[in-house]
Amino acid sequence: MAFEVPPLPYGYNALEPHIDEQTMHLHHDKHHQAYVDNLNKALEKHADWQKKSVGEILRNINSIPEDVRTAVRNNGGGHYNHSMFWKIMKPQGGGEPTGKIAEVIKELGGLAAFQEKFNDAGVKRFGSGWAWLVRTKAGKFEITSTANQDCPLMDGNFPIMGNDVWEHAYYLKYQNRRAEYLKAWWNVVNWDEINKRLEEASRG
């Protein structure tokens, strides 16, 4: 089965005013679609890898045939990262975290400190990339960032939540004001979905 772009779980304008409708159309329909198309093309001649989930592929990125490894890294990462991204946002999101993620954030210094550190990881990521909260292979929680479409799974870490700091994620509305976008993004965060990812991480 070829990989496919999952539908948005809400309308394109549902995250207004924090993320604009035009950005969501371009980001989901064009950018994510391109990652999926390129991933499928890269794996055309490698049928055994086509049967695996994108998560399995990324966890085993160094075993991917060398002739397509870079394409799979970039586009498989883009597919996984964005599939997560759409789900961890929702209309009228944000506010105080609840459930297990609230406990993790408390351990990391509380919500204000957590947001500041997470945003800082996004602001300081040079060029394109992502800011993350991950559960490391050692079982610890860390705020980090990755370049381009690299995914924490490639290093054996599980991405609990991530924010896209590629310019295509924010430039139509925020231009070069990445910090403003990162701050606004907390208004659409879906803590329920993040708790599901946290549970998945704890299952290994």
LOMAR-377078 format. One line per field, with one value per residue: residue number from 1; x, y, z of N, C-alpha, C in turn; residue in one letter. Coordinates in steps of 0.2 Angstrom, whole numbers, plus 5000, padded with zeros to 4 digits. Layout:
// residues N
pos: c(NUM, ...)
n_px: c(X, ...)
n_py: c(Y, ...)
n_pz: c(Z, ...)
ca_px: c(X, ...)
ca_py: c(Y, ...)
ca_pz: c(Z, ...)
c_px: c(X, ...)
c_py: c(Y, ...)
c_pz: c(Z, ...)
code: c(a, ...)
//
This chain:
// residues 204
pos: c(1, 2, 3, 4, 5, 6, 7, 8, 9, 10, 11, 12, 13, 14, 15, 16, 17, 18, 19, 20, 21, 22, 23, 24, 25, 26, 27, 28, 29, 30, 31, 32, 33, 34, 35, 36, 37, 38, 39, 40, 41, 42, 43, 44, 45, 46, 47, 48, 49, 50, 51, 52, 53, 54, 55, 56, 57, 58, 59, 60, 61, 62, 63, 64, 65, 66, 67, 68, 69, 70, 71, 72, 73, 74, 75, 76, 77, 78, 79, 80, 81, 82, 83, 84, 85, 86, 87, 88, 89, 90, 91, 92, 93, 94, 95, 96, 97, 98, 99, 100, 101, 102, 103, 104, 105, 106, 107, 108, 109, 110, 111, 112, 113, 114, 115, 116, 117, 118, 119, 120, 121, 122, 123, 124, 125, 126, 127, 128, 129, 130, 131, 132, 133, 134, 135, 136, 137, 138, 139, 140, 141, 142, 143, 144, 145, 146, 147, 148, 149, 150, 151, 152, 153, 154, 155, 156, 157, 158, 159, 160, 161, 162, 163, 164, 165, 166, 167, 168, 169, 170, 171, 172, 173, 174, 175, 176, 177, 178, 179, 180, 181, 182, 183, 184, 185, 186, 187, 188, 189, 190, 191, 192, 193, 194, 195, 196, 197, 198, 199, 200, 201, 202, 203, 204)
n_px: c(5004, 5003, 5009, 4999, 4992, 4985, 4968, 4964, 4960, 4950, 4942, 4950, 4951, 4949, 4959, 4961, 4962, 4975, 4983, 4982, 4970, 4974, 4988, 4986, 4980, 4990, 5000, 4996, 4990, 4999, 5013, 5014, 5008, 5018, 5029, 5024, 5022, 5035, 5041, 5034, 5039, 5052, 5053, 5048, 5055, 5058, 5051, 5049, 5051, 5040, 5030, 5031, 5027, 5028, 5034, 5042, 5051, 5058, 5064, 5073, 5082, 5095, 5096, 5090, 5091, 5105, 5105, 5092, 5091, 5093, 5082, 5072, 5074, 5072, 5059, 5051, 5052, 5046, 5033, 5029, 5031, 5022, 5010, 5009, 5008, 4996, 4987, 4990, 4985, 4971, 4955, 4951, 4960, 4974, 4977, 4978, 4988, 4982, 4980, 4993, 5003, 5003, 5009, 5022, 5026, 5026, 5036, 5047, 5048, 5036, 5022, 5024, 5038, 5041, 5035, 5043, 5056, 5053, 5049, 5061, 5069, 5064, 5065, 5079, 5083, 5092, 5088, 5078, 5067, 5062, 5054, 5054, 5047, 5053, 5053, 5067, 5078, 5082, 5072, 5070, 5063, 5065, 5067, 5070, 5078, 5077, 5085, 5078, 5068, 5071, 5067, 5064, 5063, 5073, 5084, 5081, 5073, 5057, 5045, 5035, 5028, 5028, 5033, 5032, 5045, 5048, 5048, 5037, 5027, 5022, 5025, 5016, 5007, 5015, 5027, 5044, 5043, 5046, 5046, 5034, 5024, 5027, 5023, 5010, 5005, 5003, 4990, 4982, 4986, 4983, 4980, 4975, 4977, 4991, 4993, 4989, 5000, 5010, 5006, 5008, 5022, 5026, 5023, 5033)
n_py: c(4994, 5011, 5025, 5038, 5055, 5059, 5065, 5081, 5084, 5093, 5108, 5119, 5132, 5131, 5134, 5147, 5163, 5160, 5151, 5153, 5151, 5149, 5146, 5133, 5126, 5126, 5120, 5107, 5102, 5104, 5104, 5093, 5083, 5082, 5077, 5064, 5059, 5059, 5050, 5038, 5037, 5035, 5023, 5014, 5003, 4995, 4984, 4977, 4987, 4995, 4989, 4992, 5002, 5020, 5024, 5013, 5013, 5025, 5022, 5013, 5019, 5019, 5007, 5007, 5005, 5012, 5020, 5026, 5032, 5045, 5052, 5045, 5048, 5062, 5063, 5053, 5057, 5069, 5065, 5058, 5067, 5078, 5071, 5068, 5082, 5088, 5082, 5085, 5097, 5108, 5116, 5129, 5125, 5123, 5131, 5126, 5111, 5094, 5078, 5065, 5072, 5084, 5081, 5078, 5091, 5098, 5092, 5097, 5110, 5117, 5125, 5138, 5139, 5128, 5131, 5142, 5137, 5127, 5135, 5143, 5133, 5131, 5144, 5146, 5136, 5134, 5140, 5128, 5117, 5107, 5109, 5100, 5090, 5076, 5058, 5051, 5037, 5032, 5034, 5047, 5064, 5077, 5093, 5097, 5100, 5097, 5097, 5101, 5089, 5079, 5066, 5063, 5049, 5043, 5044, 5035, 5040, 5045, 5055, 5066, 5078, 5091, 5106, 5114, 5123, 5126, 5139, 5138, 5135, 5146, 5158, 5166, 5172, 5177, 5181, 5185, 5183, 5172, 5169, 5175, 5167, 5155, 5157, 5160, 5148, 5139, 5141, 5132, 5120, 5102, 5094, 5082, 5073, 5074, 5068, 5055, 5051, 5052, 5041, 5031, 5032, 5027, 5014, 5009)
n_pz: c(5000, 4996, 5004, 5011, 5013, 5028, 5031, 5036, 5053, 5056, 5050, 5037, 5041, 5054, 5064, 5064, 5073, 5074, 5066, 5049, 5036, 5023, 5024, 5030, 5020, 5010, 5017, 5021, 5009, 4999, 5003, 5013, 5004, 4994, 5001, 5004, 4991, 4986, 4995, 4992, 4979, 4981, 4987, 4977, 4971, 4981, 4988, 5000, 5010, 5008, 5015, 5028, 5042, 5043, 5054, 5058, 5047, 5049, 5062, 5058, 5049, 5045, 5039, 5028, 5010, 5002, 4991, 4991, 5003, 5008, 5002, 5008, 5021, 5022, 5016, 5022, 5035, 5034, 5031, 5043, 5053, 5050, 5050, 5063, 5068, 5063, 5071, 5084, 5086, 5088, 5086, 5097, 5107, 5118, 5133, 5151, 5153, 5155, 5163, 5161, 5154, 5160, 5172, 5168, 5162, 5174, 5181, 5173, 5176, 5176, 5167, 5161, 5161, 5153, 5141, 5137, 5136, 5126, 5115, 5114, 5109, 5096, 5091, 5090, 5082, 5068, 5052, 5043, 5052, 5067, 5083, 5098, 5111, 5118, 5123, 5129, 5123, 5135, 5144, 5149, 5149, 5137, 5130, 5114, 5097, 5079, 5063, 5047, 5040, 5049, 5061, 5078, 5080, 5073, 5080, 5090, 5100, 5106, 5099, 5108, 5106, 5094, 5086, 5070, 5062, 5050, 5037, 5029, 5037, 5044, 5037, 5029, 5037, 5048, 5043, 5045, 5059, 5068, 5082, 5087, 5080, 5086, 5100, 5098, 5094, 5105, 5108, 5100, 5104, 5106, 5120, 5124, 5113, 5114, 5126, 5122, 5114, 5123, 5131, 5122, 5120, 5133, 5132, 5125)
ca_px: c(5000, 5006, 5008, 4994, 4991, 4979, 4964, 4964, 4954, 4946, 4942, 4956, 4950, 4948, 4964, 4961, 4967, 4982, 4986, 4978, 4967, 4978, 4993, 4984, 4979, 4997, 5005, 4993, 4988, 5004, 5019, 5013, 5007, 5024, 5033, 5021, 5023, 5042, 5042, 5032, 5043, 5059, 5052, 5045, 5059, 5060, 5044, 5049, 5050, 5034, 5025, 5032, 5025, 5033, 5038, 5047, 5056, 5062, 5068, 5078, 5084, 5102, 5096, 5087, 5096, 5109, 5103, 5086, 5091, 5092, 5076, 5067, 5075, 5069, 5052, 5048, 5052, 5041, 5027, 5028, 5031, 5016, 5004, 5008, 5007, 4989, 4983, 4991, 4982, 4964, 4952, 4950, 4965, 4978, 4976, 4982, 4988, 4979, 4983, 5000, 5007, 5003, 5014, 5029, 5028, 5027, 5043, 5051, 5048, 5030, 5020, 5028, 5045, 5041, 5034, 5049, 5061, 5051, 5049, 5068, 5072, 5061, 5068, 5086, 5084, 5094, 5085, 5072, 5067, 5056, 5056, 5051, 5047, 5054, 5055, 5073, 5078, 5084, 5066, 5069, 5059, 5069, 5066, 5076, 5076, 5080, 5085, 5075, 5062, 5073, 5062, 5067, 5063, 5079, 5089, 5079, 5069, 5050, 5042, 5028, 5025, 5033, 5031, 5035, 5047, 5049, 5045, 5030, 5022, 5020, 5027, 5011, 5004, 5019, 5033, 5050, 5042, 5045, 5044, 5027, 5021, 5028, 5019, 5003, 5004, 5000, 4982, 4979, 4988, 4978, 4983, 4972, 4981, 4998, 4993, 4989, 5007, 5014, 5005, 5012, 5029, 5028, 5023, 5040)
ca_py: c(5000, 5017, 5030, 5043, 5060, 5059, 5071, 5086, 5082, 5099, 5113, 5122, 5138, 5130, 5136, 5154, 5167, 5158, 5148, 5155, 5146, 5149, 5142, 5126, 5123, 5125, 5116, 5101, 5099, 5104, 5102, 5086, 5079, 5082, 5072, 5057, 5057, 5058, 5044, 5033, 5036, 5032, 5016, 5010, 4997, 4992, 4982, 4975, 4993, 4998, 4986, 4994, 5009, 5025, 5024, 5008, 5015, 5030, 5019, 5009, 5023, 5017, 5000, 5009, 5005, 5018, 5024, 5030, 5033, 5052, 5053, 5042, 5052, 5068, 5063, 5049, 5061, 5074, 5062, 5056, 5074, 5081, 5067, 5070, 5089, 5090, 5079, 5088, 5104, 5108, 5123, 5131, 5121, 5126, 5131, 5122, 5104, 5090, 5071, 5064, 5077, 5090, 5079, 5079, 5098, 5100, 5090, 5101, 5117, 5121, 5127, 5144, 5138, 5123, 5135, 5146, 5133, 5124, 5141, 5144, 5128, 5133, 5151, 5145, 5131, 5138, 5137, 5124, 5111, 5106, 5109, 5094, 5086, 5069, 5053, 5048, 5030, 5031, 5035, 5054, 5069, 5082, 5097, 5097, 5102, 5094, 5100, 5099, 5084, 5074, 5065, 5060, 5042, 5041, 5043, 5031, 5044, 5046, 5062, 5067, 5084, 5095, 5111, 5115, 5129, 5128, 5145, 5137, 5134, 5152, 5164, 5170, 5176, 5180, 5183, 5183, 5183, 5165, 5169, 5177, 5161, 5149, 5159, 5159, 5140, 5136, 5142, 5127, 5113, 5097, 5091, 5075, 5070, 5073, 5062, 5048, 5050, 5050, 5034, 5027, 5032, 5024, 5007, 5008)
ca_pz: c(5000, 4995, 5009, 5010, 5017, 5031, 5031, 5042, 5058, 5057, 5044, 5035, 5044, 5061, 5069, 5064, 5070, 5076, 5060, 5044, 5032, 5017, 5026, 5031, 5013, 5007, 5021, 5021, 5003, 4994, 5006, 5015, 4999, 4991, 5005, 5003, 4984, 4985, 4999, 4988, 4973, 4983, 4989, 4972, 4969, 4988, 4990, 5007, 5015, 5007, 5019, 5035, 5044, 5042, 5060, 5058, 5043, 5052, 5067, 5055, 5044, 5043, 5036, 5021, 5004, 5002, 4985, 4992, 5011, 5009, 5000, 5013, 5027, 5021, 5015, 5027, 5041, 5033, 5032, 5050, 5057, 5048, 5052, 5070, 5068, 5062, 5076, 5090, 5086, 5087, 5087, 5104, 5111, 5123, 5140, 5155, 5151, 5159, 5162, 5162, 5151, 5165, 5177, 5164, 5162, 5181, 5182, 5169, 5179, 5175, 5160, 5158, 5160, 5148, 5135, 5136, 5134, 5120, 5110, 5113, 5104, 5090, 5088, 5089, 5076, 5062, 5045, 5044, 5057, 5072, 5091, 5101, 5117, 5117, 5128, 5126, 5124, 5142, 5147, 5151, 5144, 5135, 5124, 5109, 5090, 5074, 5057, 5041, 5042, 5054, 5066, 5084, 5080, 5069, 5086, 5096, 5104, 5104, 5099, 5111, 5103, 5090, 5082, 5064, 5062, 5043, 5035, 5026, 5042, 5047, 5034, 5026, 5042, 5053, 5040, 5049, 5066, 5071, 5089, 5087, 5078, 5092, 5105, 5096, 5093, 5111, 5108, 5096, 5106, 5108, 5125, 5124, 5108, 5116, 5131, 5119, 5112, 5129, 5133, 5117, 5122, 5139, 5130, 5121)
c_px: c(5004, 5005, 5003, 4994, 4985, 4975, 4965, 4958, 4949, 4946, 4949, 4956, 4949, 4953, 4965, 4959, 4974, 4986, 4981, 4976, 4971, 4985, 4992, 4983, 4985, 5001, 5002, 4993, 4994, 5011, 5019, 5012, 5014, 5029, 5031, 5023, 5030, 5044, 5040, 5036, 5050, 5059, 5049, 5049, 5061, 5054, 5044, 5049, 5044, 5029, 5026, 5029, 5030, 5038, 5044, 5053, 5061, 5067, 5074, 5081, 5091, 5102, 5093, 5092, 5099, 5107, 5097, 5086, 5090, 5085, 5071, 5068, 5071, 5061, 5048, 5047, 5047, 5034, 5025, 5027, 5024, 5010, 5003, 5006, 5000, 4985, 4984, 4989, 4974, 4961, 4950, 4954, 4969, 4976, 4980, 4982, 4985, 4982, 4990, 5005, 5008, 5009, 5021, 5031, 5029, 5035, 5049, 5051, 5041, 5028, 5024, 5035, 5046, 5040, 5040, 5054, 5060, 5052, 5056, 5071, 5070, 5064, 5075, 5088, 5086, 5091, 5079, 5072, 5061, 5059, 5052, 5052, 5048, 5055, 5061, 5073, 5080, 5078, 5065, 5065, 5064, 5066, 5072, 5073, 5079, 5080, 5080, 5069, 5065, 5068, 5066, 5068, 5070, 5085, 5087, 5075, 5062, 5047, 5035, 5024, 5030, 5030, 5035, 5038, 5050, 5045, 5038, 5025, 5019, 5021, 5021, 5008, 5009, 5026, 5039, 5049, 5041, 5043, 5037, 5022, 5021, 5024, 5012, 5001, 5001, 4993, 4979, 4982, 4983, 4981, 4981, 4976, 4988, 4998, 4993, 4996, 5011, 5013, 5008, 5019, 5031, 5027, 5029, 5039)
c_py: c(5006, 5021, 5035, 5049, 5059, 5065, 5075, 5084, 5088, 5103, 5117, 5129, 5138, 5133, 5144, 5157, 5165, 5155, 5150, 5150, 5144, 5144, 5134, 5123, 5121, 5120, 5108, 5098, 5099, 5101, 5095, 5081, 5077, 5077, 5065, 5055, 5055, 5051, 5038, 5031, 5033, 5025, 5011, 5003, 4993, 4990, 4980, 4981, 4996, 4995, 4988, 5001, 5014, 5026, 5019, 5010, 5020, 5027, 5015, 5012, 5021, 5010, 5001, 5008, 5012, 5023, 5028, 5033, 5041, 5054, 5051, 5046, 5058, 5068, 5059, 5053, 5067, 5072, 5061, 5063, 5077, 5077, 5068, 5077, 5091, 5087, 5082, 5095, 5103, 5115, 5123, 5126, 5125, 5126, 5127, 5114, 5100, 5083, 5071, 5069, 5083, 5088, 5080, 5086, 5100, 5098, 5094, 5108, 5121, 5123, 5133, 5143, 5133, 5127, 5139, 5142, 5129, 5129, 5143, 5139, 5129, 5139, 5150, 5139, 5135, 5135, 5134, 5118, 5111, 5107, 5104, 5093, 5079, 5065, 5050, 5040, 5028, 5032, 5042, 5058, 5075, 5086, 5098, 5100, 5098, 5098, 5097, 5095, 5078, 5073, 5061, 5052, 5039, 5040, 5039, 5034, 5045, 5053, 5063, 5072, 5087, 5100, 5113, 5122, 5131, 5134, 5144, 5136, 5140, 5158, 5169, 5174, 5180, 5182, 5181, 5183, 5176, 5165, 5170, 5170, 5156, 5151, 5158, 5152, 5137, 5137, 5137, 5120, 5109, 5093, 5083, 5071, 5069, 5068, 5055, 5046, 5048, 5043, 5029, 5026, 5027, 5016, 5005, 5007)
c_pz: c(5000, 5002, 5007, 5015, 5021, 5031, 5037, 5047, 5059, 5050, 5043, 5039, 5052, 5066, 5068, 5071, 5071, 5070, 5054, 5039, 5026, 5018, 5027, 5024, 5010, 5010, 5021, 5014, 4998, 4998, 5009, 5009, 4995, 4995, 5004, 4996, 4983, 4989, 4995, 4982, 4975, 4985, 4983, 4971, 4976, 4991, 4998, 5012, 5014, 5012, 5026, 5036, 5043, 5048, 5060, 5053, 5046, 5058, 5064, 5049, 5041, 5039, 5029, 5016, 5003, 4996, 4986, 5000, 5012, 5008, 5005, 5020, 5027, 5020, 5019, 5033, 5040, 5034, 5039, 5054, 5056, 5050, 5059, 5071, 5068, 5068, 5083, 5091, 5085, 5088, 5095, 5109, 5116, 5130, 5145, 5153, 5157, 5158, 5164, 5159, 5156, 5170, 5174, 5164, 5169, 5183, 5178, 5171, 5178, 5168, 5157, 5157, 5154, 5141, 5133, 5133, 5127, 5114, 5109, 5108, 5097, 5087, 5086, 5084, 5070, 5056, 5047, 5049, 5061, 5079, 5093, 5108, 5116, 5123, 5125, 5127, 5131, 5147, 5151, 5146, 5143, 5130, 5120, 5102, 5085, 5068, 5052, 5043, 5046, 5059, 5072, 5084, 5077, 5075, 5091, 5101, 5102, 5104, 5102, 5108, 5099, 5086, 5076, 5063, 5055, 5041, 5032, 5031, 5045, 5043, 5031, 5031, 5046, 5050, 5043, 5056, 5069, 5078, 5091, 5086, 5084, 5098, 5104, 5096, 5099, 5112, 5104, 5098, 5108, 5114, 5126, 5119, 5111, 5122, 5128, 5116, 5118, 5132, 5128, 5118, 5128, 5138, 5126, 5114)
code: c(m, a, f, e, v, p, p, l, p, y, g, y, n, a, l, e, p, h, i, d, e, q, t, m, h, l, h, h, d, k, h, h, q, a, y, v, d, n, l, n, k, a, l, e, k, h, a, d, w, q, k, k, s, v, g, e, i, l, r, n, i, n, s, i, p, e, d, v, r, t, a, v, r, n, n, g, g, g, h, y, n, h, s, m, f, w, k, i, m, k, p, q, g, g, g, e, p, t, g, k, i, a, e, v, i, k, e, l, g, g, l, a, a, f, q, e, k, f, n, d, a, g, v, k, r, f, g, s, g, w, a, w, l, v, r, t, k, a, g, k, f, e, i, t, s, t, a, n, q, d, c, p, l, m, d, g, n, f, p, i, m, g, n, d, v, w, e, h, a, y, y, l, k, y, q, n, r, r, a, e, y, l, k, a, w, w, n, v, v, n, w, d, e, i, n, k, r, l, e, e, a, s, r, g)
//
